[in-house]
Amino acid sequence: MKNKGVVFIVALIVVAIMSANLVLFSTVIMRNCFNARKEVDLLKALYVAEAGANMALRELQEGEDGDISQTVFGDGTYEVNTTGGVVVSTGIVKGRTTVVRLNIYNPKAAFGYGVFTDGIQEYRGGGAGASIVVNGNVHSNNAAPHINSSHLIVSSGYTVEAGPDYGFPNLDIAYYRTIVPASRHYVDGDILSNITLPQAKDAVTLVELTGDDAGEDISINNSSGNGILIVIGGNVVMSGTSSFTGLLYVNDSNMDGTGEGGNVRIGGSASVTGAVVSRTVNTIHGTSSVTYDPSAFSIDGLQVDTDKITVYSWQSS
């Protein structure tokens, strides 16, 4: 009888151990199943977020802002916010969230600013009570703008920023050579203070300085124009009561940031309505003004040979 009691106790112990192992095994299985479902949902959320990021890239390529409100896609939703050179797409599936971040080069972004440059910007007031007025956002791909006077006014609601680097938009100069009449296409010679500004919204004046003339100043003094002024290899100096409505685009002689020219200096009481895009330095001083107005020129009509959106990093978390 005693042996039977021992056997019974041993049996109970064995059953208890097996039951505990079964419970432990079941818990492990359930946890693994839960983690597996979690990983599947996170993977789905990644795919959803990537779909949103690709949709935003397509919108940016078409000239839109790339922001997308919450949108149903497959088993989840995505939402995309684009700020500067960063696209952030959030994918959600069954409460699981994955975020995809893209850093991009977007040369077309240059035309979305009142003042845009690859390098240095300097603002100097014109004395007591004088103001430089910029009615639009100001951007430098690299260096923070230098403000050495308390008279700078960037109108309410606009920003002054350094970076991110959007890339500099290189216009297709070969194309413009074919469409600009000889009377408005200047190549070197005695043109440094004697150019005819465009006089219509769709009109273009093209100035190209090479050789000994590269890096010289193109003077615009007490003149007015309306359209697109492109200067390659020289600097633009606006002064007096000059006014220009449209796009003022100035690039260096190599069109890659390593050549001569590419600067814009606006002084006196000169004004630009539209946009100023220059390669290296913008100096705005005196009582001059720049007012951003995209209707003054057609961004879609510009021939930009580097207008593809380039993704240089793609991260998920």
Contacts in CASP RR format, 6 or more apart in sequence:
PFRMAT RR
TARGET T0000
AUTHOR 0000-0000-0000
METHOD contacts of the structure
MODEL  1
MKNKGVVFIVALIVVAIMSANLVLFSTVIMRNCFNARKEVDLLKALYVAE
AGANMALRELQEGEDGDISQTVFGDGTYEVNTTGGVVVSTGIVKGRTTVV
RLNIYNPKAAFGYGVFTDGIQEYRGGGAGASIVVNGNVHSNNAAPHINSS
HLIVSSGYTVEAGPDYGFPNLDIAYYRTIVPASRHYVDGDILSNITLPQA
KDAVTLVELTGDDAGEDISINNSSGNGILIVIGGNVVMSGTSSFTGLLYV
NDSNMDGTGEGGNVRIGGSASVTGAVVSRTVNTIHGTSSVTYDPSAFSID
GLQVDTDKITVYSWQSS
38 96 0 8 1.000
41 93 0 8 1.000
41 94 0 8 1.000
41 95 0 8 1.000
41 96 0 8 1.000
42 93 0 8 1.000
42 96 0 8 1.000
42 98 0 8 1.000
44 75 0 8 1.000
44 76 0 8 1.000
44 93 0 8 1.000
44 96 0 8 1.000
45 76 0 8 1.000
45 91 0 8 1.000
45 92 0 8 1.000
45 93 0 8 1.000
45 96 0 8 1.000
45 97 0 8 1.000
45 98 0 8 1.000
46 91 0 8 1.000
46 98 0 8 1.000
46 100 0 8 1.000
46 316 0 8 1.000
48 73 0 8 1.000
48 74 0 8 1.000
48 75 0 8 1.000
48 76 0 8 1.000
48 77 0 8 1.000
48 78 0 8 1.000
48 91 0 8 1.000
48 92 0 8 1.000
48 93 0 8 1.000
48 98 0 8 1.000
49 78 0 8 1.000
49 89 0 8 1.000
49 90 0 8 1.000
49 91 0 8 1.000
49 98 0 8 1.000
49 99 0 8 1.000
49 100 0 8 1.000
49 316 0 8 1.000
50 89 0 8 1.000
50 100 0 8 1.000
50 316 0 8 1.000
51 73 0 8 1.000
51 78 0 8 1.000
52 68 0 8 1.000
52 71 0 8 1.000
52 73 0 8 1.000
52 78 0 8 1.000
52 80 0 8 1.000
52 89 0 8 1.000
52 91 0 8 1.000
52 100 0 8 1.000
53 80 0 8 1.000
53 87 0 8 1.000
53 89 0 8 1.000
53 100 0 8 1.000
53 102 0 8 1.000
53 314 0 8 1.000
55 68 0 8 1.000
55 71 0 8 1.000
55 78 0 8 1.000
55 80 0 8 1.000
56 66 0 8 1.000
56 67 0 8 1.000
56 68 0 8 1.000
56 80 0 8 1.000
56 82 0 8 1.000
56 87 0 8 1.000
56 89 0 8 1.000
57 87 0 8 1.000
57 102 0 8 1.000
57 104 0 8 1.000
57 309 0 8 1.000
57 311 0 8 1.000
59 65 0 8 1.000
59 66 0 8 1.000
59 68 0 8 1.000
60 66 0 8 1.000
60 82 0 8 1.000
60 87 0 8 1.000
60 104 0 8 1.000
60 106 0 8 1.000
60 108 0 8 1.000
60 309 0 8 1.000
61 308 0 8 1.000
61 309 0 8 1.000
63 108 0 8 1.000
63 299 0 8 1.000
63 300 0 8 1.000
65 82 0 8 1.000
66 80 0 8 1.000
66 82 0 8 1.000
66 87 0 8 1.000
67 80 0 8 1.000
67 81 0 8 1.000
67 82 0 8 1.000
68 78 0 8 1.000
68 79 0 8 1.000
68 80 0 8 1.000
69 79 0 8 1.000
70 77 0 8 1.000
70 78 0 8 1.000
70 79 0 8 1.000
71 77 0 8 1.000
71 78 0 8 1.000
71 79 0 8 1.000
75 93 0 8 1.000
75 94 0 8 1.000
76 91 0 8 1.000
76 92 0 8 1.000
76 93 0 8 1.000
76 94 0 8 1.000
77 91 0 8 1.000
77 92 0 8 1.000
78 89 0 8 1.000
78 90 0 8 1.000
78 91 0 8 1.000
78 92 0 8 1.000
79 89 0 8 1.000
79 90 0 8 1.000
79 91 0 8 1.000
80 87 0 8 1.000
80 88 0 8 1.000
80 89 0 8 1.000
80 90 0 8 1.000
81 87 0 8 1.000
81 88 0 8 1.000
82 88 0 8 1.000
84 106 0 8 1.000
84 109 0 8 1.000
84 164 0 8 1.000
84 166 0 8 1.000
85 103 0 8 1.000
85 104 0 8 1.000
85 105 0 8 1.000
85 106 0 8 1.000
85 109 0 8 1.000
85 164 0 8 1.000
85 166 0 8 1.000
86 101 0 8 1.000
86 102 0 8 1.000
86 103 0 8 1.000
86 104 0 8 1.000
86 164 0 8 1.000
87 101 0 8 1.000
87 102 0 8 1.000
87 104 0 8 1.000
88 99 0 8 1.000
88 100 0 8 1.000
88 101 0 8 1.000
88 102 0 8 1.000
89 99 0 8 1.000
89 100 0 8 1.000
89 101 0 8 1.000
89 102 0 8 1.000
90 97 0 8 1.000
90 98 0 8 1.000
90 99 0 8 1.000
90 100 0 8 1.000
91 97 0 8 1.000
91 98 0 8 1.000
91 99 0 8 1.000
91 100 0 8 1.000
98 316 0 8 1.000
98 317 0 8 1.000
99 316 0 8 1.000
99 317 0 8 1.000
100 314 0 8 1.000
100 315 0 8 1.000
100 316 0 8 1.000
101 313 0 8 1.000
101 314 0 8 1.000
101 315 0 8 1.000
101 316 0 8 1.000
101 317 0 8 1.000
102 311 0 8 1.000
102 313 0 8 1.000
102 314 0 8 1.000
102 315 0 8 1.000
103 164 0 8 1.000
103 311 0 8 1.000
103 312 0 8 1.000
103 313 0 8 1.000
104 309 0 8 1.000
104 310 0 8 1.000
104 311 0 8 1.000
104 312 0 8 1.000
105 165 0 8 1.000
105 166 0 8 1.000
105 167 0 8 1.000
105 309 0 8 1.000
105 310 0 8 1.000
105 312 0 8 1.000
106 166 0 8 1.000
106 167 0 8 1.000
106 309 0 8 1.000
106 310 0 8 1.000
107 166 0 8 1.000
107 167 0 8 1.000
107 168 0 8 1.000
107 169 0 8 1.000
107 170 0 8 1.000
107 304 0 8 1.000
107 306 0 8 1.000
107 307 0 8 1.000
108 169 0 8 1.000
108 299 0 8 1.000
108 304 0 8 1.000
108 307 0 8 1.000
109 166 0 8 1.000
110 116 0 8 1.000
110 139 0 8 1.000
110 166 0 8 1.000
110 167 0 8 1.000
110 168 0 8 1.000
110 169 0 8 1.000
110 277 0 8 1.000
111 169 0 8 1.000
111 247 0 8 1.000
111 275 0 8 1.000
111 277 0 8 1.000
111 294 0 8 1.000
111 299 0 8 1.000
111 302 0 8 1.000
112 137 0 8 1.000
112 275 0 8 1.000
112 292 0 8 1.000
112 294 0 8 1.000
112 299 0 8 1.000
113 136 0 8 1.000
113 137 0 8 1.000
113 138 0 8 1.000
113 139 0 8 1.000
113 275 0 8 1.000
113 277 0 8 1.000
113 292 0 8 1.000
114 134 0 8 1.000
114 135 0 8 1.000
114 136 0 8 1.000
114 137 0 8 1.000
114 138 0 8 1.000
114 274 0 8 1.000
114 275 0 8 1.000
114 276 0 8 1.000
114 290 0 8 1.000
114 291 0 8 1.000
114 292 0 8 1.000
115 121 0 8 1.000
115 134 0 8 1.000
115 136 0 8 1.000
115 138 0 8 1.000
115 139 0 8 1.000
115 275 0 8 1.000
115 276 0 8 1.000
115 282 0 8 1.000
115 284 0 8 1.000
115 290 0 8 1.000
116 138 0 8 1.000
116 139 0 8 1.000
116 140 0 8 1.000
116 275 0 8 1.000
116 276 0 8 1.000
116 277 0 8 1.000
116 278 0 8 1.000
117 139 0 8 1.000
117 140 0 8 1.000
117 141 0 8 1.000
117 277 0 8 1.000
117 278 0 8 1.000
117 279 0 8 1.000
117 280 0 8 1.000
117 281 0 8 1.000
117 282 0 8 1.000
118 140 0 8 1.000
118 141 0 8 1.000
118 142 0 8 1.000
118 167 0 8 1.000
118 168 0 8 1.000
118 257 0 8 1.000
118 278 0 8 1.000
118 279 0 8 1.000
118 280 0 8 1.000
119 140 0 8 1.000
119 141 0 8 1.000
119 142 0 8 1.000
119 143 0 8 1.000
119 279 0 8 1.000
119 280 0 8 1.000
119 281 0 8 1.000
120 140 0 8 1.000
120 143 0 8 1.000
120 145 0 8 1.000
120 146 0 8 1.000
120 280 0 8 1.000
120 281 0 8 1.000
120 282 0 8 1.000
121 138 0 8 1.000
121 140 0 8 1.000
121 143 0 8 1.000
121 145 0 8 1.000
121 146 0 8 1.000
121 281 0 8 1.000
121 282 0 8 1.000
121 283 0 8 1.000
121 284 0 8 1.000
122 145 0 8 1.000
122 146 0 8 1.000
122 147 0 8 1.000
122 148 0 8 1.000
122 281 0 8 1.000
122 282 0 8 1.000
122 283 0 8 1.000
122 284 0 8 1.000
122 285 0 8 1.000
123 132 0 8 1.000
123 145 0 8 1.000
123 146 0 8 1.000
123 147 0 8 1.000
123 148 0 8 1.000
123 149 0 8 1.000
123 152 0 8 1.000
123 283 0 8 1.000
123 284 0 8 1.000
123 285 0 8 1.000
124 132 0 8 1.000
124 148 0 8 1.000
124 149 0 8 1.000
124 151 0 8 1.000
124 283 0 8 1.000
124 284 0 8 1.000
124 285 0 8 1.000
124 286 0 8 1.000
125 131 0 8 1.000
125 132 0 8 1.000
125 149 0 8 1.000
125 151 0 8 1.000
125 152 0 8 1.000
125 285 0 8 1.000
125 286 0 8 1.000
125 287 0 8 1.000
126 132 0 8 1.000
126 149 0 8 1.000
126 151 0 8 1.000
126 285 0 8 1.000
126 286 0 8 1.000
126 287 0 8 1.000
127 149 0 8 1.000
127 151 0 8 1.000
127 286 0 8 1.000
129 151 0 8 1.000
130 151 0 8 1.000
130 286 0 8 1.000
130 287 0 8 1.000
131 151 0 8 1.000
131 152 0 8 1.000
131 153 0 8 1.000
131 287 0 8 1.000
132 149 0 8 1.000
132 151 0 8 1.000
132 152 0 8 1.000
132 153 0 8 1.000
132 284 0 8 1.000
132 285 0 8 1.000
132 286 0 8 1.000
132 287 0 8 1.000
132 288 0 8 1.000
132 289 0 8 1.000
133 153 0 8 1.000
133 155 0 8 1.000
133 289 0 8 1.000
133 290 0 8 1.000
133 291 0 8 1.000
134 152 0 8 1.000
134 153 0 8 1.000
134 154 0 8 1.000
134 155 0 8 1.000
134 158 0 8 1.000
134 284 0 8 1.000
134 289 0 8 1.000
134 290 0 8 1.000
134 291 0 8 1.000
135 155 0 8 1.000
135 158 0 8 1.000
135 289 0 8 1.000
135 290 0 8 1.000
135 291 0 8 1.000
135 292 0 8 1.000
136 154 0 8 1.000
136 155 0 8 1.000
136 158 0 8 1.000
136 290 0 8 1.000
136 291 0 8 1.000
136 292 0 8 1.000
137 158 0 8 1.000
137 159 0 8 1.000
137 160 0 8 1.000
137 161 0 8 1.000
137 292 0 8 1.000
138 145 0 8 1.000
138 154 0 8 1.000
138 158 0 8 1.000
138 159 0 8 1.000
138 160 0 8 1.000
138 161 0 8 1.000
139 161 0 8 1.000
139 162 0 8 1.000
139 163 0 8 1.000
139 166 0 8 1.000
140 161 0 8 1.000
140 162 0 8 1.000
140 163 0 8 1.000
141 163 0 8 1.000
141 164 0 8 1.000
141 165 0 8 1.000
141 166 0 8 1.000
141 167 0 8 1.000
141 168 0 8 1.000
142 162 0 8 1.000
142 163 0 8 1.000
142 165 0 8 1.000
143 162 0 8 1.000
144 162 0 8 1.000
145 160 0 8 1.000
145 162 0 8 1.000
154 160 0 8 1.000
167 306 0 8 1.000
168 251 0 8 1.000
168 257 0 8 1.000
168 279 0 8 1.000
169 277 0 8 1.000
169 302 0 8 1.000
169 304 0 8 1.000
169 306 0 8 1.000
169 307 0 8 1.000
170 251 0 8 1.000
170 255 0 8 1.000
170 256 0 8 1.000
170 304 0 8 1.000
170 305 0 8 1.000
170 306 0 8 1.000
171 230 0 8 1.000
171 249 0 8 1.000
171 251 0 8 1.000
171 302 0 8 1.000
171 303 0 8 1.000
171 304 0 8 1.000
171 305 0 8 1.000
172 303 0 8 1.000
172 304 0 8 1.000
172 305 0 8 1.000
173 206 0 8 1.000
173 208 0 8 1.000
173 230 0 8 1.000
173 232 0 8 1.000
173 255 0 8 1.000
175 303 0 8 1.000
176 204 0 8 1.000
176 206 0 8 1.000
176 230 0 8 1.000
176 303 0 8 1.000
177 185 0 8 1.000
177 206 0 8 1.000
179 204 0 8 1.000
180 204 0 8 1.000
180 205 0 8 1.000
180 206 0 8 1.000
183 196 0 8 1.000
184 196 0 8 1.000
184 198 0 8 1.000
184 203 0 8 1.000
184 204 0 8 1.000
184 205 0 8 1.000
184 206 0 8 1.000
185 205 0 8 1.000
185 206 0 8 1.000
185 208 0 8 1.000
186 195 0 8 1.000
186 205 0 8 1.000
186 206 0 8 1.000
186 207 0 8 1.000
186 208 0 8 1.000
187 208 0 8 1.000
187 210 0 8 1.000
188 208 0 8 1.000
188 209 0 8 1.000
188 210 0 8 1.000
188 211 0 8 1.000
188 213 0 8 1.000
189 213 0 8 1.000
191 207 0 8 1.000
191 218 0 8 1.000
192 213 0 8 1.000
192 216 0 8 1.000
192 217 0 8 1.000
192 218 0 8 1.000
192 219 0 8 1.000
193 218 0 8 1.000
193 219 0 8 1.000
193 221 0 8 1.000
195 205 0 8 1.000
195 207 0 8 1.000
195 218 0 8 1.000
195 220 0 8 1.000
196 205 0 8 1.000
197 205 0 8 1.000
197 220 0 8 1.000
197 223 0 8 1.000
197 224 0 8 1.000
197 225 0 8 1.000
197 226 0 8 1.000
197 229 0 8 1.000
197 244 0 8 1.000
198 204 0 8 1.000
198 205 0 8 1.000
198 225 0 8 1.000
198 226 0 8 1.000
198 227 0 8 1.000
198 228 0 8 1.000
198 229 0 8 1.000
199 225 0 8 1.000
199 226 0 8 1.000
199 227 0 8 1.000
200 226 0 8 1.000
200 227 0 8 1.000
201 226 0 8 1.000
201 227 0 8 1.000
201 246 0 8 1.000
201 296 0 8 1.000
201 297 0 8 1.000
202 227 0 8 1.000
202 298 0 8 1.000
203 226 0 8 1.000
203 227 0 8 1.000
203 228 0 8 1.000
204 227 0 8 1.000
204 228 0 8 1.000
204 229 0 8 1.000
204 230 0 8 1.000
205 228 0 8 1.000
205 229 0 8 1.000
205 230 0 8 1.000
206 230 0 8 1.000
206 232 0 8 1.000
207 218 0 8 1.000
207 229 0 8 1.000
207 230 0 8 1.000
207 231 0 8 1.000
207 232 0 8 1.000
207 234 0 8 1.000
208 232 0 8 1.000
208 233 0 8 1.000
209 215 0 8 1.000
209 216 0 8 1.000
209 218 0 8 1.000
209 231 0 8 1.000
209 232 0 8 1.000
209 233 0 8 1.000
209 234 0 8 1.000
209 253 0 8 1.000
209 261 0 8 1.000
210 233 0 8 1.000
210 253 0 8 1.000
213 234 0 8 1.000
214 233 0 8 1.000
214 234 0 8 1.000
214 253 0 8 1.000
214 259 0 8 1.000
214 260 0 8 1.000
214 261 0 8 1.000
215 233 0 8 1.000
215 234 0 8 1.000
215 235 0 8 1.000
215 253 0 8 1.000
215 260 0 8 1.000
215 261 0 8 1.000
215 262 0 8 1.000
216 234 0 8 1.000
216 235 0 8 1.000
217 234 0 8 1.000
217 235 0 8 1.000
217 236 0 8 1.000
217 237 0 8 1.000
218 231 0 8 1.000
218 234 0 8 1.000
218 235 0 8 1.000
218 236 0 8 1.000
218 237 0 8 1.000
219 237 0 8 1.000
219 239 0 8 1.000
220 236 0 8 1.000
220 237 0 8 1.000
220 238 0 8 1.000
220 239 0 8 1.000
220 242 0 8 1.000
220 244 0 8 1.000
220 270 0 8 1.000
221 238 0 8 1.000
221 239 0 8 1.000
221 240 0 8 1.000
221 242 0 8 1.000
222 239 0 8 1.000
222 240 0 8 1.000
222 241 0 8 1.000
222 242 0 8 1.000
223 242 0 8 1.000
224 242 0 8 1.000
224 243 0 8 1.000
224 244 0 8 1.000
225 243 0 8 1.000
225 244 0 8 1.000
225 245 0 8 1.000
226 244 0 8 1.000
226 245 0 8 1.000
226 246 0 8 1.000
226 296 0 8 1.000
227 244 0 8 1.000
227 245 0 8 1.000
227 246 0 8 1.000
227 247 0 8 1.000
227 296 0 8 1.000
227 297 0 8 1.000
228 246 0 8 1.000
228 247 0 8 1.000
228 249 0 8 1.000
228 297 0 8 1.000
228 302 0 8 1.000
229 236 0 8 1.000
229 244 0 8 1.000
229 246 0 8 1.000
229 247 0 8 1.000
229 248 0 8 1.000
229 249 0 8 1.000
230 249 0 8 1.000
230 250 0 8 1.000
230 251 0 8 1.000
231 249 0 8 1.000
231 250 0 8 1.000
231 251 0 8 1.000
231 262 0 8 1.000
232 250 0 8 1.000
232 251 0 8 1.000
232 252 0 8 1.000
232 253 0 8 1.000
232 255 0 8 1.000
233 251 0 8 1.000
233 252 0 8 1.000
233 253 0 8 1.000
233 259 0 8 1.000
233 260 0 8 1.000
233 261 0 8 1.000
233 262 0 8 1.000
234 250 0 8 1.000
234 252 0 8 1.000
234 253 0 8 1.000
234 260 0 8 1.000
234 261 0 8 1.000
234 262 0 8 1.000
234 263 0 8 1.000
235 250 0 8 1.000
235 261 0 8 1.000
235 262 0 8 1.000
235 263 0 8 1.000
235 264 0 8 1.000
235 265 0 8 1.000
236 248 0 8 1.000
236 250 0 8 1.000
236 263 0 8 1.000
236 264 0 8 1.000
236 265 0 8 1.000
236 278 0 8 1.000
237 265 0 8 1.000
238 244 0 8 1.000
238 264 0 8 1.000
238 265 0 8 1.000
238 266 0 8 1.000
238 267 0 8 1.000
238 270 0 8 1.000
238 272 0 8 1.000
238 288 0 8 1.000
239 267 0 8 1.000
239 268 0 8 1.000
239 270 0 8 1.000
240 267 0 8 1.000
240 268 0 8 1.000
240 269 0 8 1.000
240 270 0 8 1.000
241 269 0 8 1.000
241 270 0 8 1.000
242 270 0 8 1.000
242 271 0 8 1.000
243 270 0 8 1.000
243 271 0 8 1.000
243 272 0 8 1.000
243 273 0 8 1.000
244 271 0 8 1.000
244 272 0 8 1.000
244 273 0 8 1.000
245 272 0 8 1.000
245 273 0 8 1.000
245 274 0 8 1.000
245 293 0 8 1.000
245 296 0 8 1.000
246 272 0 8 1.000
246 273 0 8 1.000
246 274 0 8 1.000
246 275 0 8 1.000
246 293 0 8 1.000
246 296 0 8 1.000
246 297 0 8 1.000
247 274 0 8 1.000
247 275 0 8 1.000
247 277 0 8 1.000
247 296 0 8 1.000
247 297 0 8 1.000
247 302 0 8 1.000
248 264 0 8 1.000
248 272 0 8 1.000
248 275 0 8 1.000
248 276 0 8 1.000
248 277 0 8 1.000
248 278 0 8 1.000
249 277 0 8 1.000
249 278 0 8 1.000
250 261 0 8 1.000
250 262 0 8 1.000
250 263 0 8 1.000
250 264 0 8 1.000
250 277 0 8 1.000
250 278 0 8 1.000
250 279 0 8 1.000
251 262 0 8 1.000
251 278 0 8 1.000
251 279 0 8 1.000
252 258 0 8 1.000
252 259 0 8 1.000
252 260 0 8 1.000
252 261 0 8 1.000
252 262 0 8 1.000
252 279 0 8 1.000
252 280 0 8 1.000
253 259 0 8 1.000
253 260 0 8 1.000
253 261 0 8 1.000
257 279 0 8 1.000
257 280 0 8 1.000
261 279 0 8 1.000
261 280 0 8 1.000
262 278 0 8 1.000
262 279 0 8 1.000
262 280 0 8 1.000
262 281 0 8 1.000
263 278 0 8 1.000
263 279 0 8 1.000
263 280 0 8 1.000
263 281 0 8 1.000
263 282 0 8 1.000
263 283 0 8 1.000
264 276 0 8 1.000
264 278 0 8 1.000
264 281 0 8 1.000
264 282 0 8 1.000
264 283 0 8 1.000
265 281 0 8 1.000
265 282 0 8 1.000
265 283 0 8 1.000
265 284 0 8 1.000
265 285 0 8 1.000
266 272 0 8 1.000
266 276 0 8 1.000
266 282 0 8 1.000
266 283 0 8 1.000
266 284 0 8 1.000
266 285 0 8 1.000
266 288 0 8 1.000
266 290 0 8 1.000
267 284 0 8 1.000
267 285 0 8 1.000
267 286 0 8 1.000
267 287 0 8 1.000
267 288 0 8 1.000
268 285 0 8 1.000
268 286 0 8 1.000
268 287 0 8 1.000
268 288 0 8 1.000
269 286 0 8 1.000
269 287 0 8 1.000
269 288 0 8 1.000
270 288 0 8 1.000
271 288 0 8 1.000
271 289 0 8 1.000
271 290 0 8 1.000
271 291 0 8 1.000
272 289 0 8 1.000
272 290 0 8 1.000
272 291 0 8 1.000
273 290 0 8 1.000
273 291 0 8 1.000
273 293 0 8 1.000
273 296 0 8 1.000
274 290 0 8 1.000
274 291 0 8 1.000
274 292 0 8 1.000
274 293 0 8 1.000
274 294 0 8 1.000
274 296 0 8 1.000
274 297 0 8 1.000
275 292 0 8 1.000
275 293 0 8 1.000
275 294 0 8 1.000
275 296 0 8 1.000
275 297 0 8 1.000
276 282 0 8 1.000
276 290 0 8 1.000
284 290 0 8 1.000
END
